[in-house]
Amino acid sequence: MPKMKQVGTPINPKIGERLLFTRRQRHLTQQDVARRAGMSTTVLSLLEHGEQSVAVERLAVLAKVLGVSLDYLCPPDEVQTEENMDKTFWERL
């Protein structure tokens, strides 16, 4: 049976890239950040690699732990709009 594409909240890979870059820039391990943010290292790894979506509340906690703004992790010009989300959804089918 062929593997079906997962349908859900679109993932912005820039968020993961910025999480990873900032964590490394601050010389923190995934264990350090995950513990301070109250999440598992597995979830953090998935976020950093753009393989899992993230709720804004959790993103705010990560921003605080890393000492950056929420805007830095997800700038307004990169936020998914309703139109983009529909387009992304249909392209993944």
C-alpha positions as CSV (number, residue, x, y, z in Angstrom):
1,M,0.0,0.0,0.0
2,P,1.5,3.4,-1.0
3,K,2.3,5.8,1.8
4,M,-0.3,8.6,1.9
5,K,0.8,12.2,2.3
6,Q,0.1,13.6,5.8
7,V,-2.5,16.3,5.8
8,G,-2.5,18.9,8.6
9,T,-1.2,22.3,9.5
10,P,1.4,23.5,6.9
11,I,4.9,23.6,8.3
12,N,7.1,26.6,7.7
13,P,10.7,25.2,7.3
14,K,12.1,28.7,8.2
15,I,10.9,28.3,11.8
16,G,12.9,25.1,12.2
17,E,16.0,26.6,10.5
18,R,15.9,29.6,12.8
19,L,15.4,27.4,15.9
20,L,18.4,25.3,15.0
21,F,20.6,28.2,14.0
22,T,19.8,30.1,17.2
23,R,20.3,27.1,19.4
24,R,23.7,26.4,17.9
25,Q,24.7,30.1,17.9
26,R,24.1,30.0,21.7
27,H,26.0,26.8,22.1
28,L,23.0,25.0,23.6
29,T,22.3,21.3,23.1
30,Q,18.8,20.0,22.2
31,Q,18.7,18.6,25.7
32,D,19.3,22.0,27.2
33,V,16.6,23.7,25.2
34,A,14.1,20.9,25.4
35,R,14.4,20.7,29.2
36,R,14.0,24.5,29.6
37,A,11.0,24.5,27.2
38,G,9.3,21.5,28.9
39,M,9.4,19.3,25.8
40,S,11.2,16.2,24.6
41,T,14.3,16.3,22.6
42,T,12.5,14.2,19.9
43,V,9.9,17.0,19.5
44,L,12.5,19.7,19.4
45,S,14.4,17.7,16.7
46,L,11.3,17.3,14.6
47,L,10.6,21.1,14.9
48,E,14.2,22.0,13.9
49,H,14.0,19.8,10.9
50,G,10.6,21.1,9.8
51,E,8.9,17.7,10.3
52,Q,6.3,18.9,12.8
53,S,4.2,22.0,13.1
54,V,4.3,24.0,16.3
55,A,1.6,25.9,18.2
56,V,2.3,29.6,18.8
57,E,2.3,29.1,22.5
58,R,5.1,26.5,22.3
59,L,6.9,28.7,19.9
60,A,6.7,31.6,22.3
61,V,8.3,29.4,25.0
62,L,11.1,28.4,22.7
63,A,11.7,32.1,21.8
64,K,12.0,33.0,25.5
65,V,14.4,30.0,26.2
66,L,16.5,31.1,23.2
67,G,16.4,34.8,24.1
68,V,14.9,35.9,20.8
69,S,11.6,37.4,19.7
70,L,8.7,35.5,18.3
71,D,8.9,37.8,15.3
72,Y,12.5,36.5,14.7
73,L,11.4,32.9,14.7
74,C,8.3,33.6,12.6
75,P,8.4,37.0,10.9
76,P,5.1,38.4,9.7
77,D,6.0,38.2,6.1
78,E,6.5,34.4,6.5
79,V,3.3,33.7,8.3
80,Q,0.9,31.4,6.4
81,T,-2.2,33.2,5.2
82,E,-5.5,31.4,4.7
83,E,-5.0,31.6,1.0
84,N,-1.4,30.1,1.3
85,M,-2.7,27.4,3.6
86,D,-5.4,26.3,1.1
87,K,-2.8,26.3,-1.7
88,T,-0.4,24.3,0.4
89,F,-3.1,21.8,1.4
90,W,-4.2,21.1,-2.2
91,E,-0.6,20.9,-3.5
92,R,0.1,18.1,-0.9
93,L,-2.7,15.9,-2.1
